[in-house]
Amino acid sequence: MKVFLNPGHAPDGNPDPGACGCGLRECDVAKSVADLVEHYLTAAGVEVVGNMQNDDLLEITNAANASDADIFISIHCNAFNGMAQGTEVEVHPGSRAGKKLGRCIQWQITDSLGTVDRGLKYRPDLWVIKSTDMPAVLVELAFIDNTGDAALLRDRQDAFARAIARGVTDYALQ
């Protein structure tokens, strides 16, 4: 299996760091988790054919589509009002395989980290999951502006990465 990873938002946060809260920036958390996911997938014998952080969504999807990847995973942090919390995975409603991948990753994260399970969200409008040629998901790890979730994003990045990697291997075995 070949995986293409996309940590959300611009490298180094310029011009867009993504969501910010509780002393964290989404771009930094997403990149750290993606790098760890790559490490764990590689250790499990899964080939990572891309780990691309970029604000140009067309460039990301073109690179993913040219990579011969079997699945695409975009990694993000959510934000809302400081009160919302939990993990959700965005999937394209027309992708049965994307839904399966999303369920595997969602379950691994919520089970291992104890985050609130916000479930799969069907998003036909998200460019990176509608414009890739392979099953694709956008993982919203947790809410960066919620103090409890932010503590997990700060202190448990390795656990998030391990959970995503296990979700990928679960998906491959089904």
Backbone bond lengths (Angstrom), bond angles and torsions (degrees), N, CA, C in turn:
res aa  C-N    CA-C-N  psi(-1)  N-CA   C-N-CA  omega(-1)  CA-C   N-CA-C  phi
1 M - - - 1.454 - - 1.520 109.22 -
2 K 1.335 116.18 142.27 1.461 122.74 178.42 1.525 108.78 -118.78
3 V 1.333 115.05 134.50 1.461 121.30 -175.17 1.524 109.87 -122.81
4 F 1.319 116.33 137.82 1.467 123.02 172.83 1.521 106.98 -111.64
5 L 1.337 116.36 123.11 1.467 122.72 179.40 1.519 110.82 -103.78
6 N 1.313 115.86 142.82 1.463 122.36 177.95 1.526 109.62 -135.07
7 P 1.363 116.60 94.20 1.467 117.97 172.38 1.530 108.78 -68.86
8 G 1.314 116.89 129.87 1.455 121.41 -172.23 1.514 115.27 -68.17
9 H 1.317 113.26 144.73 1.456 125.75 171.29 1.526 113.40 80.23
10 A 1.311 115.64 179.31 1.465 121.04 -169.76 1.520 112.34 -73.48
11 P 1.335 116.10 143.06 1.465 118.58 173.40 1.528 109.88 -57.76
12 D 1.288 116.90 137.32 1.464 123.29 -179.94 1.529 112.92 62.06
13 G 1.333 117.26 10.66 1.458 120.89 175.88 1.515 115.99 74.51
14 N 1.312 117.57 13.51 1.460 120.53 -176.92 1.519 110.06 -116.32
15 P 1.321 121.02 115.43 1.460 127.40 8.59 1.528 114.13 -92.21
16 D 1.348 118.88 -8.90 1.456 119.93 -172.16 1.530 110.87 -126.00
17 P 1.342 118.19 106.71 1.461 120.04 178.45 1.525 113.27 -79.10
18 G 1.335 117.40 -6.54 1.453 120.71 -173.58 1.513 110.05 79.90
19 A 1.313 116.08 -156.11 1.465 120.73 -179.25 1.522 110.32 -69.02
20 C 1.324 115.50 146.35 1.464 121.31 178.20 1.526 108.11 -131.95
21 G 1.320 115.22 146.55 1.460 119.66 177.23 1.510 110.62 177.16
22 C 1.312 115.47 150.96 1.468 122.51 175.89 1.529 111.98 53.10
23 G 1.332 116.24 35.26 1.458 121.09 177.54 1.518 114.65 80.23
24 L 1.329 118.00 8.79 1.467 122.46 -178.80 1.522 111.08 -116.02
25 R 1.332 114.91 152.64 1.465 121.37 171.92 1.525 108.28 -118.22
26 E 1.328 115.71 135.97 1.452 121.45 -178.55 1.522 112.59 -55.74
27 C 1.318 117.57 -43.01 1.467 120.57 -177.69 1.525 111.65 -58.77
28 D 1.319 117.16 -37.64 1.470 121.07 -178.46 1.530 111.46 -72.72
29 V 1.325 116.60 -45.11 1.463 120.83 -179.87 1.529 109.55 -64.09
30 A 1.331 116.80 -46.46 1.464 120.94 -178.06 1.523 111.34 -60.46
31 K 1.321 117.34 -43.24 1.469 120.54 -179.62 1.523 111.00 -66.34
32 S 1.310 117.17 -43.97 1.460 120.61 179.31 1.522 110.86 -60.49
33 V 1.332 117.15 -46.71 1.460 120.90 -179.77 1.524 110.42 -65.25
34 A 1.332 118.00 -43.02 1.471 120.72 179.71 1.526 111.51 -60.90
35 D 1.322 116.85 -42.02 1.475 119.82 178.49 1.525 110.72 -62.71
36 L 1.319 116.96 -39.69 1.466 120.59 177.29 1.533 111.28 -68.47
37 V 1.333 117.35 -40.07 1.465 120.52 176.34 1.529 109.42 -58.92
38 E 1.322 116.31 -44.86 1.470 119.73 178.65 1.527 110.39 -57.38
39 H 1.317 117.23 -44.77 1.456 121.71 179.27 1.531 111.06 -58.73
40 Y 1.326 117.43 -48.49 1.460 120.80 -177.28 1.521 112.60 -69.92
41 L 1.326 117.47 -38.01 1.462 119.55 177.34 1.524 110.79 -64.56
42 T 1.322 116.01 -44.62 1.472 120.41 178.99 1.524 110.26 -60.27
43 A 1.315 116.97 -42.87 1.468 121.09 178.93 1.525 111.29 -62.88
44 A 1.338 117.17 -28.77 1.463 121.75 179.69 1.528 112.12 -87.60
45 G 1.343 116.85 2.68 1.456 120.26 178.80 1.514 114.65 86.47
46 V 1.334 116.82 13.64 1.463 121.88 177.58 1.520 108.12 -95.66
47 E 1.312 116.61 130.28 1.465 120.88 -178.52 1.527 110.82 -82.66
48 V 1.318 116.43 125.22 1.463 121.83 174.16 1.522 106.79 -97.94
49 V 1.329 116.11 114.10 1.464 121.22 -174.73 1.525 112.41 -97.88
50 G 1.315 117.21 0.43 1.456 121.69 177.27 1.509 110.40 -170.97
51 N 1.327 115.03 143.81 1.468 122.82 173.90 1.520 103.68 -145.15
52 M 1.321 115.09 83.89 1.461 121.67 -167.10 1.520 112.18 -116.86
53 Q 1.334 114.99 118.32 1.462 121.53 175.46 1.515 107.46 -107.01
54 N 1.334 116.12 121.22 1.457 121.04 -173.48 1.523 107.99 -162.92
55 D 1.319 117.22 145.80 1.460 120.91 175.44 1.526 112.99 -81.99
56 D 1.329 117.67 -14.03 1.462 121.91 -178.11 1.528 109.09 -86.28
57 L 1.325 116.34 99.38 1.456 121.07 -174.52 1.528 112.50 -65.24
58 L 1.333 117.26 -33.56 1.462 120.34 177.15 1.522 110.11 -65.91
59 E 1.319 116.83 -41.05 1.462 120.65 177.90 1.531 110.81 -62.90
60 I 1.316 116.75 -40.67 1.466 120.77 178.82 1.528 110.71 -63.28
61 T 1.332 116.78 -50.78 1.467 118.70 -177.15 1.522 111.65 -67.77
62 N 1.322 118.17 -35.66 1.468 119.73 176.09 1.526 110.67 -63.27
63 A 1.322 116.87 -43.35 1.471 120.19 178.90 1.528 110.60 -64.64
64 A 1.316 117.25 -42.02 1.463 120.56 178.83 1.528 110.53 -62.97
65 N 1.327 116.56 -45.36 1.461 120.08 -178.70 1.524 112.25 -66.24
66 A 1.320 117.46 -29.42 1.470 121.27 178.41 1.527 112.55 -83.09
67 S 1.315 117.57 -10.26 1.468 121.63 -171.66 1.524 114.63 -84.44
68 D 1.317 117.85 -10.51 1.462 122.15 -175.72 1.527 111.35 66.68
69 A 1.333 116.90 26.93 1.465 121.21 178.66 1.524 110.14 -71.09
70 D 1.319 114.74 150.64 1.463 121.34 175.74 1.521 111.55 -90.72
71 I 1.357 116.53 -28.58 1.457 120.70 176.98 1.530 109.92 -143.95
72 F 1.322 115.05 157.05 1.461 123.73 -178.84 1.527 107.60 -125.93
73 I 1.337 115.92 131.40 1.470 120.85 178.63 1.522 108.98 -130.20
74 S 1.330 116.14 118.71 1.454 122.07 174.66 1.536 107.36 -102.61
75 I 1.332 116.31 131.84 1.462 121.70 -173.33 1.531 109.71 -112.57
76 H 1.333 115.90 128.00 1.465 121.98 -174.98 1.526 110.79 -141.94
77 C 1.327 115.00 172.48 1.463 123.38 169.65 1.521 107.21 -120.97
78 N 1.291 116.72 142.62 1.449 122.45 -179.68 1.529 110.15 -90.62
79 A 1.310 116.74 164.12 1.471 123.24 172.95 1.523 107.68 -155.10
80 F 1.324 115.42 147.49 1.454 117.90 175.87 1.519 110.70 -149.87
81 N 1.328 117.69 -80.74 1.460 120.06 -172.49 1.528 112.65 -137.34
82 G 1.316 116.63 13.82 1.453 120.55 -177.62 1.519 113.79 83.15
83 M 1.313 117.15 -15.87 1.469 121.16 -178.78 1.534 111.66 -102.86
84 A 1.324 117.20 -33.60 1.470 120.91 -178.99 1.520 109.11 -64.92
85 Q 1.325 115.90 147.48 1.452 119.65 -179.80 1.522 109.69 -150.53
86 G 1.330 115.54 162.08 1.454 120.41 173.29 1.506 114.40 117.51
87 T 1.314 113.01 -179.62 1.461 123.39 -176.46 1.521 109.24 -114.35
88 E 1.316 115.56 138.83 1.460 120.68 172.43 1.516 108.87 -142.73
89 V 1.315 115.09 155.44 1.457 120.69 177.54 1.524 107.86 -124.02
90 E 1.318 114.96 126.30 1.464 121.92 179.76 1.523 108.68 -89.52
91 V 1.343 115.66 132.14 1.460 121.33 179.53 1.521 109.62 -133.85
92 H 1.320 115.68 155.86 1.463 120.03 174.64 1.527 107.52 -79.59
93 P 1.336 117.75 131.16 1.464 119.09 -174.91 1.527 113.62 -62.53
94 G 1.324 118.44 -21.27 1.463 120.96 -178.49 1.512 114.32 -88.83
95 S 1.309 118.53 1.73 1.463 121.67 -175.55 1.522 111.62 -109.56
96 R 1.326 116.04 101.13 1.468 120.67 177.96 1.527 110.51 -62.87
97 A 1.340 117.17 -42.95 1.468 120.81 179.35 1.528 110.79 -67.01
98 G 1.331 117.50 -36.09 1.458 121.09 176.45 1.517 111.36 -62.43
99 K 1.328 116.74 -40.15 1.467 121.07 177.33 1.525 110.47 -63.81
100 K 1.324 116.18 -41.76 1.468 120.36 179.53 1.524 110.58 -63.25
101 L 1.331 116.68 -45.94 1.464 121.56 177.41 1.523 109.92 -61.12
102 G 1.319 116.82 -45.24 1.462 121.27 179.58 1.513 112.69 -59.41
103 R 1.338 117.46 -43.28 1.465 120.92 178.69 1.530 110.89 -62.90
104 C 1.332 116.95 -41.21 1.474 120.41 -179.50 1.528 110.94 -62.50
105 I 1.326 116.78 -45.34 1.464 120.79 -179.31 1.523 110.77 -69.76
106 Q 1.330 116.99 -44.52 1.468 121.63 179.84 1.522 110.70 -57.34
107 W 1.317 117.03 -47.27 1.453 120.37 -177.78 1.522 110.87 -63.74
108 Q 1.324 117.67 -43.75 1.462 120.33 -178.43 1.533 111.21 -62.18
109 I 1.330 117.07 -43.08 1.469 119.57 -179.18 1.523 110.85 -66.78
110 T 1.327 117.21 -50.89 1.465 119.26 -176.17 1.521 111.50 -66.69
111 D 1.328 117.72 -34.74 1.455 120.46 -179.97 1.530 111.45 -71.18
112 S 1.325 117.16 -43.39 1.473 118.67 -174.09 1.527 113.30 -84.02
113 L 1.325 118.48 -29.96 1.462 120.26 -178.55 1.524 113.27 -103.97
114 G 1.319 117.56 -11.29 1.463 120.34 179.29 1.514 114.01 71.74
115 T 1.329 117.58 21.55 1.465 119.65 177.72 1.530 109.36 -72.33
116 V 1.321 115.73 157.13 1.454 120.86 175.52 1.523 107.74 -62.55
117 D 1.320 116.67 132.51 1.465 122.18 -179.00 1.525 108.98 -87.12
118 R 1.317 116.14 101.91 1.461 121.79 179.17 1.532 111.28 -88.95
119 G 1.327 116.63 -2.69 1.460 121.63 173.67 1.513 114.95 77.83
120 L 1.323 113.41 -173.29 1.469 120.67 175.30 1.517 108.07 -82.67
121 K 1.325 115.42 142.28 1.465 121.39 175.99 1.523 107.08 -119.53
122 Y 1.312 116.26 128.11 1.464 121.04 -178.93 1.518 109.70 -87.41
123 R 1.326 115.48 116.67 1.460 121.93 -173.34 1.531 110.67 -129.29
124 P 1.319 117.74 89.23 1.461 120.10 178.71 1.529 112.95 -70.40
125 D 1.340 117.10 -11.56 1.456 122.27 -173.55 1.529 114.46 -93.18
126 L 1.322 119.25 -12.65 1.469 120.98 -174.79 1.527 110.86 -77.95
127 W 1.322 115.81 116.39 1.461 122.18 -173.50 1.525 112.70 -53.49
128 V 1.328 118.22 -48.26 1.467 119.42 -172.35 1.519 113.08 -68.65
129 I 1.323 118.95 -23.49 1.459 118.39 177.81 1.522 112.89 -97.95
130 K 1.309 118.14 -15.26 1.464 119.01 177.53 1.530 111.79 -96.66
131 S 1.325 117.88 -16.04 1.464 120.72 -173.66 1.525 113.68 -109.41
132 T 1.306 116.98 9.62 1.461 120.47 176.31 1.522 108.59 -98.77
133 D 1.334 114.92 150.42 1.465 120.80 -177.80 1.521 112.85 -85.14
134 M 1.313 117.16 -6.12 1.462 122.13 -177.50 1.522 109.26 -118.45
135 P 1.336 118.04 165.58 1.469 119.26 174.33 1.531 109.41 -54.62
136 A 1.328 115.50 135.76 1.461 120.46 -173.85 1.519 110.57 -138.86
137 V 1.346 114.89 146.24 1.455 121.38 175.58 1.520 108.92 -137.81
138 L 1.316 115.67 154.46 1.453 122.84 171.25 1.518 106.34 -119.36
139 V 1.327 116.02 113.75 1.459 122.26 -175.38 1.526 109.41 -93.73
140 E 1.320 116.44 119.28 1.464 122.52 172.38 1.528 105.69 -96.48
141 L 1.331 116.12 97.64 1.462 121.97 -171.90 1.525 112.85 -54.78
142 A 1.330 115.78 -52.22 1.465 123.06 -176.34 1.523 107.48 -172.26
143 F 1.322 117.13 176.49 1.465 121.69 -177.52 1.529 110.36 -90.89
144 I 1.306 115.34 115.34 1.461 122.35 -176.05 1.523 112.31 -69.84
145 D 1.334 117.83 -18.91 1.466 121.21 -179.13 1.529 112.60 -100.91
146 N 1.329 117.28 9.16 1.460 122.50 174.79 1.525 107.06 -105.12
147 T 1.311 118.60 127.20 1.463 120.05 -172.23 1.531 113.18 -60.29
148 G 1.324 117.80 -38.93 1.464 120.16 178.63 1.521 112.42 -67.70
149 D 1.331 115.97 -47.42 1.465 120.02 178.10 1.528 110.93 -65.24
150 A 1.329 116.63 -39.27 1.474 119.84 -179.52 1.525 110.65 -62.54
151 A 1.326 117.02 -35.69 1.467 119.54 176.71 1.522 110.48 -61.89
152 L 1.329 117.20 -39.79 1.471 120.77 176.04 1.524 110.54 -65.04
153 L 1.325 116.66 -43.69 1.474 120.37 -179.96 1.522 111.76 -63.91
154 R 1.302 116.51 -30.91 1.468 121.13 179.59 1.533 111.19 -79.91
155 D 1.332 116.22 -45.74 1.463 121.18 -167.92 1.519 115.48 -102.22
156 R 1.338 118.11 -13.24 1.468 119.96 -173.31 1.528 112.42 -125.40
157 Q 1.337 116.58 32.11 1.466 119.35 -179.86 1.519 111.95 -59.34
158 D 1.330 116.66 -37.82 1.457 120.36 178.54 1.534 110.54 -62.47
159 A 1.313 117.34 -40.24 1.461 121.17 179.51 1.529 111.28 -66.66
160 F 1.334 117.26 -40.13 1.468 120.05 174.92 1.530 110.04 -60.05
161 A 1.328 116.51 -45.37 1.467 120.68 -178.29 1.522 111.47 -63.72
162 R 1.309 116.84 -44.30 1.469 120.24 178.23 1.532 110.52 -60.99
163 A 1.323 116.66 -40.53 1.463 120.49 -179.94 1.529 111.05 -64.81
164 I 1.323 117.41 -43.32 1.468 119.94 177.75 1.526 109.90 -62.42
165 A 1.312 117.33 -44.95 1.467 120.76 179.66 1.533 110.49 -61.42
166 R 1.334 117.95 -42.73 1.468 120.48 177.09 1.526 110.71 -63.56
167 G 1.335 116.81 -37.85 1.466 120.00 176.57 1.519 111.65 -60.54
168 V 1.325 116.53 -39.47 1.470 120.76 178.02 1.526 110.06 -65.00
169 T 1.317 116.63 -45.77 1.470 118.25 -178.45 1.531 110.78 -69.45
170 D 1.339 118.19 -34.22 1.471 120.55 173.48 1.532 109.99 -59.65
171 Y 1.323 115.76 -46.28 1.469 121.32 179.63 1.530 110.19 -59.51
172 A 1.312 117.66 -43.17 1.463 121.56 -177.67 1.530 111.32 -65.01
173 L 1.328 116.93 -29.19 1.465 120.55 -177.76 1.530 113.32 -83.86
174 Q 1.322 117.80 -13.26 1.485 120.52 -177.60 1.500 111.88 -85.06
